[in-house]
Amino acid sequence: RFLLICRSTMARFALLALLTGAAAFVSKRAPLPARRVAARRPTRAAMVMEDTYWEGEAPPSYVLGNLANAPSGLLGPMSGIFLLVGLYCVSASQLGAPLTAATVNPFYIAGSLCVPVSWGLHVAAWIQKKNDM
């Protein structure tokens, strides 16, 4: 009796999953109006293209976006901290050993992403140093 209840529950769940999956592909367009109305075209914002050429050894600081006002003295040490954290996580995750569900630590995997971030911070520090910031 228990198996029959489980089977019917699983069948209901499978049917529910099938219907919700199929509903994802149904168009949700409103029906067209009976009379034709001239459609308004949305106005497009003008795209501003910035020149990618610069004079001198390094690009201007505005290419760093949110970090444009951060001094080189802050970005350099932050790059080193991110590099140390990332290298520790890479070495602690034991990537040379066979990976199993018991040996993988998600914090070490996430922390290893600090290595490429440290490279970006290093480049940002170099740009700010060349721009006397």
N, C-alpha and C positions, 0 to 999 in steps of 0.2 A: 504494500500500500504506500509506503514512504517513497519507493522508487517511482510510482505512478505520479505522485504529487510533485516530485522533483522534475520528472520529465515534462509535465504540463507547465510547470513554472518556467523551465528552460525554453519550452516552445513559445510561451507567451513573451518571454524576454527576447527571443530570437525574432519573433514577429514585430515586436516594438522596435528593435534595432533596425530591422529591414525598413519599416515604415518611416522612421526618422531619417534614415540614410537616403531614402527615396525623396523625402520632402526637401532635402537640401538641393535637389536638382530641379525643383518646380519653379517656374518663372513667377515672380510676384508683381508683374506689371499690372497696372490699372487698365481697365478696358478703355479703348479709344473713344473719344467723344463723337457724337453723332454728326456734328458739323465740323468742318475743317477750320482751324484757327492757325494763323501764321505763327510758327514757332519762333520764340525769341532765342537768339544765340547768346550764350553767356559771354560777357566781355572777358577777354584774357588779359591778365596782368602782363605788362611788358617785362620780358626777361632782361636782366642786366648781366652782361658778360664782362668779366673783368679781364684785363690784360694779364697774361701769364709771364710776361717779360719783365725783368728788373735789372737795374744797373747795380754792379758791385758783386761781392762774393756770395751774399746770402739774400734770400727773399725778404720782403718787408714783414714786420711783425703781424700784420692783419691776417696773414695766411694761417695763423695759429688759432683763429676763431676765439673761443672763450679764454684761451691762454695768452692772448695778445698782450695783456697788461701784467702778466706774471714775470717776475724778474728771473734772470738766469741763475742767480744764487739760490732760488727756491727750486727751480726745475731740475738742476743738476743733482742735488742730494736726493730729491724724490725719485729720480731715475735710478740712483744707486740702491735706494731702499726697495723699490719694486724689483730690481734685478736680484737682490739678495733673497727676498721672499720667494720670488719665482724659482730661483735655482734651488733653494731649500725644498720647495714643494716638488720639484722635478726629481731631486735625489731621494726624497723620502717616499715618493710613490713607487719606487723600485720598478722602474719601467723595464729593466733587464730581466726581471723575474716573470714567470708565467702569471698572467692576470686571471684571477678568479673573482667571484662575487664577494668572497671573504677578504681578499687582499686589496681591493680597490677602495680608496678613501676619496669620496667626492670633494672634500675640502682641498686635498692635495691636487686633484685634477683642476679644480677651479683656480687654485693659487698658482698653478703653472702658467696660467694666462697672463701673469704679471710680467713675464719675460718680454713678450712683444710690446707690452705697454711701456716697459722701461726703455726700449729702443725709441719709441715715439717721443717719450719725455726727454731722452738724450738729444734727439734731433731738435726738439723745441728749445732746449737749453742752448744748443749751439747757435740757433737762429737768433735768439735773444742776446747772446753774447756778442755776435757779430753786429747786431744793431744797437750796441751799447745800452742794453737794458739789464 
